[in-house]
Amino acid sequence: MTDVAALDDGEYTAVVDSIEDRLATVFFERDGDEVGNSVLAADQLPEDGQHADAILTVTLVDGSIATAQYDPEQTTERSEAAQNRFDRLSRGPPSEDDS
């Protein structure tokens, strides 16, 4: 795990992986690349973003979260994209009969 304090100040996309016992495992992305992850107190996140797979826009200042905003539209888009990938993979490769 990366401590949030190790990340540079600025804006990140944060993806909530899980929340257990009021602790959230969060992955931080910048410019589409994962740059770190951390375990945070769930109450540091917006209430509507305190669930697995929630997408947040987070601003870090001096090693801590200055602002965090839930992005329901981005959350839905990523969830649908992941489901589409899963559906395609579960169908398997096309057979010779499908040609």
C-alpha positions, -999 to +999 in steps of 0.1 A: +000+000+000+011+035-007+005+062+019-015+091+005+013+114+019+037+098-006+016+111-036+022+145-051-003+173-045-029+176-072-060+161-086-065+123-089-092+099-099-098+076-070-114+042-073-129+026-042-120-011-042-137-021-010-150-009+023-147-031+053-150-022+090-152+015+081-119+013+062-118+020+024-092+006+001-087+032-026-066+031-058-054+065-071-050+072-108-035+101-127-037+105-165-051+070-167-023+053-149-025+038-114+000+057-092-008+044-057-033+029-033-041+034+003-064+024+031-084+053+044-111+059+070-143+056+049-156+088+064-129+107+045-149+099+014-182+115+003-211+095+018-226+087-017-191+074-027-187+050+001-192+018-018-171-006-039-163+006-075-172+043-067-153+068-088-142+100-070-123+131-080-098+137-052-075+166-046-045+160-024-027+188-005+002+183+019-003+145+020-040+145+028-074+146+010-084+183+006-115+175-014-133+144-026-163+144-049-183+113-060-188+110-098-219+088-104-217+092-142-181+079-143-190+052-118-218+039-141-196+042-173-168+021-157-192-004-143-209-009-177-175-012-195-163-038-171-195-058-175-192-056-213-156-069-211-168-097-188-197-106-211-174-107-242-148-129-223-175-153-210-187-160-245-152-173-254-135-170-288-157-175-319-159-211-331-153-221-367-191-226-370-196-188-363-178-178-395 
